[in-house]
């Protein structure tokens, strides 16, 4: 269900259940959590096999859950999203095809979301009497703004790659989303490791500015005698 391959400085973590549009079961979430946690490369590329990125939670599983099991399933999805968000690697979501519900939520936990022209996005849970509960209500308004988040979540409508780009849901539309992961990986590893958590917008402004100063100074010291040489 989850396949990992390493190419140089990039680990490609692939959701490999194309007949179910890469929908995730509890076992699939555990496997994804373990795969992300095991990566030691500076960049991770999360992608889907086949015509979809990820359809989110497997509704055949969700439909049979008790209330207590549903709470545990939501907690499991939230934990996996936090594993992605807290990874020391730069995590790039390479979205080619449909991202729905929990698939959008997992992408929101990544550092970069890059779409192909064929990518589409929707929070369709409201159409089924549900809503995404893998951290989407926290991350979606933070990334696209409250107005866009309300529109997407309350309407359940589908947006294409270009509209997703305009609202900030993705940062780039390209024919080869995985190429962005390789592009990032070509940069200095230490700089990536220092910069990524600073951009994550955690803590107070004062704390973040302090961390920014300290990380910058550490990199300058590391590159002493090198910077400025042509």
DRENLOZA-233781 format. One line per 5 residues: number of its first residue (from 1); their letters; for each residue x, y, z of C-alpha. Coordinates in Angstrom, 2 decimals, decimal comma, padded with zeros to 5 digits. Example, Ala and Ser with C-alpha at 12.3 -4.5 7.8 and 13.67 -1.06 7.14 Angstrom:
1) as) 012,30:-004,50:007,80; 013,67:-001,06:007,14
//
This chain:
1) xxxxx) 000,00:000,00:000,00; 002,97:002,34:000,68; 006,13:002,07:-001,40; 009,38:003,96:-000,71; 012,21:004,37:-003,19
6) xxxxx) 015,28:006,54:-002,75; 016,86:008,42:-005,63; 019,88:010,35:-004,46; 018,75:012,92:-001,89; 015,01:012,33:-002,39
11) xxxxx) 012,87:009,59:-000,87; 009,75:008,98:-002,97; 006,92:007,76:-000,74; 004,13:006,48:-002,97; 000,55:005,74:-002,00
16) xxxxx) 000,12:002,56:-004,02; -003,51:001,52:-004,04; -004,68:002,83:-007,40; -007,82:000,68:-007,66; -009,15:002,54:-004,60
21) xxxxx) -007,70:005,90:-005,71; -005,08:005,46:-002,97; -007,68:005,72:-000,20; -006,23:005,00:003,21; -007,28:002,40:005,77
26) xxxxx) -005,99:002,31:009,36; -003,26:-000,11:008,23; -002,39:002,25:005,37; -002,10:005,19:007,75; 000,23:003,18:009,99
31) xxxxx) 002,35:002,23:006,99; 002,53:005,85:005,82; 003,48:007,02:009,30; 006,28:004,45:009,46; 007,49:005,26:005,94
36) xxxxx) 007,78:008,99:006,59; 009,46:008,39:009,93; 012,03:006,03:008,41; 013,23:008,42:005,69; 016,72:009,83:006,20
41) xxxxx) 016,97:011,93:003,05; 016,80:015,74:003,16; 013,72:015,71:000,90; 010,66:013,46:000,81; 008,28:013,43:-002,15
46) xxxxx) 004,78:012,18:-001,31; 002,87:011,05:-004,40; 000,06:008,74:-005,52; 000,11:005,86:-007,96; -002,27:005,97:-010,90
51) xxxxx) -004,91:008,58:-011,68; -005,30:010,00:-008,17; -003,08:011,50:-005,50; -005,25:010,31:-002,62; -009,01:009,96:-002,13
56) xxxxx) -008,60:010,32:001,64; -010,08:007,86:004,07; -011,44:004,59:002,69; -015,19:005,10:003,05; -015,80:001,34:003,20
61) xxxxx) -013,88:001,43:006,47; -015,41:004,65:007,78; -018,96:003,40:007,24; -018,46:000,52:009,69; -016,84:002,48:012,53
66) xxxxx) -018,40:002,93:015,94; -018,21:006,37:017,54; -015,18:005,32:019,59; -013,50:003,79:016,55; -014,20:006,92:014,52
71) xxxxx) -012,49:009,03:017,19; -009,47:006,71:017,09; -009,37:006,83:013,27; -009,41:010,64:013,31; -006,64:010,67:015,92
76) xxxxx) -004,63:008,27:013,76; -004,97:010,50:010,70; -004,04:013,57:012,73; -000,96:011,76:014,04; 000,19:010,88:010,53
81) xxxxx) -000,32:014,49:009,40; 001,79:015,66:012,36; 004,50:013,14:011,42; 004,59:014,68:007,95; 004,54:018,23:009,31
86) xxxxx) 007,22:017,54:011,94; 009,57:015,64:009,65; 013,06:017,18:009,59; 013,02:016,58:005,83; 011,39:018,97:003,39
91) xxxxx) 008,21:017,14:002,37; 006,86:017,88:-001,10; 003,37:016,74:-002,07; 003,47:015,96:-005,81; -000,22:016,02:-006,71
96) xxxxx) -001,16:014,51:-010,07; -004,86:013,75:-010,31; -007,55:013,90:-007,64; -006,92:014,91:-004,03; -010,03:014,51:-001,92
101) xxxxx) -010,81:014,87:001,77; -008,02:013,32:003,76; -005,80:013,45:000,69; -006,05:017,24:000,77; -005,36:017,17:004,50
106) xxxxx) -002,19:015,11:004,10; -001,03:017,50:001,38; -001,70:020,45:003,70; 000,74:018,94:006,21; 003,54:018,97:003,62
111) xxxxx) 006,01:021,84:003,25; 005,31:022,28:-000,46; 002,29:021,33:-002,53; 002,99:021,12:-006,26; 000,28:020,21:-008,75
116) xxxxx) 000,20:018,91:-012,28; -002,32:020,49:-014,67; -004,48:017,38:-014,12; -004,72:017,86:-010,36; -008,07:018,62:-008,72
121) xxxxx) -008,94:019,30:-005,10; -012,09:018,99:-003,01; -013,20:018,65:000,59; -016,20:016,49:-000,26; -016,98:015,24:003,23
126) xxxxx) -019,80:017,75:003,72; -021,65:016,14:000,82; -021,63:012,84:002,72; -022,58:014,24:006,12; -018,95:014,28:007,27
131) xxxxx) -015,91:016,52:007,15; -012,17:016,01:007,09; -010,77:015,33:010,54; -007,06:014,81:009,90; -006,14:018,37:010,86
136) xxxxx) -007,77:020,06:007,90; -009,85:022,49:009,94; -006,58:023,76:011,45; -004,32:023,84:008,40; -006,70:024,78:005,59
141) xxxxx) -007,62:028,30:006,85; -004,01:028,90:007,83; -002,81:028,16:004,31; -005,57:029,53:002,06; -007,24:032,04:004,40
146) xxxxx) -010,53:031,75:006,25; -012,71:032,80:003,31; -011,28:030,27:000,88; -011,32:027,58:003,57; -015,00:028,24:004,28
151) xxxxx) -015,78:028,09:000,56; -013,96:024,80:-000,01; -015,12:023,03:003,13; -018,75:024,18:003,22; -019,49:023,85:-000,51
156) xxxxx) -017,60:020,63:-001,19; -016,88:021,95:-004,67; -013,93:020,81:-006,80; -011,22:023,25:-007,84; -008,67:022,68:-010,58
161) xxxxx) -004,93:023,24:-010,38; -005,04:026,84:-011,57; -007,66:027,88:-009,01; -005,74:026,03:-006,31; -002,68:028,05:-007,31
166) xxxxx) -004,57:031,35:-007,13; -005,82:030,67:-003,61; -002,44:029,45:-002,37; -003,43:025,83:-001,89; -000,50:024,89:-004,15
171) xxxxx) 002,67:026,86:-004,81; 003,29:025,74:-008,38; 001,64:024,01:-011,33; 004,03:022,01:-013,49; 003,98:019,03:-015,80
176) xxxxx) 006,43:017,24:-013,47; 005,57:017,89:-009,80; 008,20:015,39:-008,63; 010,87:017,51:-010,30; 010,35:020,18:-007,64
181) xxxxx) 011,46:017,69:-004,99; 014,66:017,09:-006,94; 015,11:020,85:-007,35; 014,86:021,40:-003,59; 017,18:018,47:-002,88
186) xxxxx) 019,93:020,06:-004,99; 020,35:022,75:-002,33; 022,60:022,65:000,73; 021,29:020,09:003,22; 022,26:022,02:006,35
191) xxxxx) 020,56:025,16:005,05; 017,39:023,18:004,29; 017,38:021,65:007,76; 017,75:025,07:009,41; 015,35:026,97:007,17
196) xxxxx) 012,40:024,58:006,99; 011,35:024,75:010,67; 011,75:028,53:010,70; 009,22:028,86:007,90; 006,75:026,61:009,68
201) xxxxx) 005,30:029,56:011,64; 005,40:028,08:015,13; 005,71:029,97:018,39; 005,59:033,70:019,01; 007,14:036,22:016,64
206) xxxxx) 009,87:036,93:019,21; 010,71:033,24:019,52; 010,75:032,81:015,75; 012,98:035,85:015,25; 015,40:034,50:017,88
211) xxxxx) 015,46:031,10:016,18; 015,98:032,82:012,84; 018,99:034,77:014,16; 020,55:031,69:015,72; 020,07:029,52:012,64
216) xxxxx) 021,47:032,23:010,36; 024,51:032,70:012,59; 025,13:028,95:012,70; 025,09:028,72:008,91; 027,38:031,75:008,54
221) xxxxx) 029,85:030,17:010,97; 029,66:026,88:009,09; 030,44:028,63:005,82; 033,18:030,89:007,19; 035,74:031,70:004,51
226) xxxxx) 033,53:030,36:001,74; 030,78:032,92:001,28; 031,53:035,60:-001,28; 034,07:033,53:-003,20; 033,37:033,43:-006,94
//
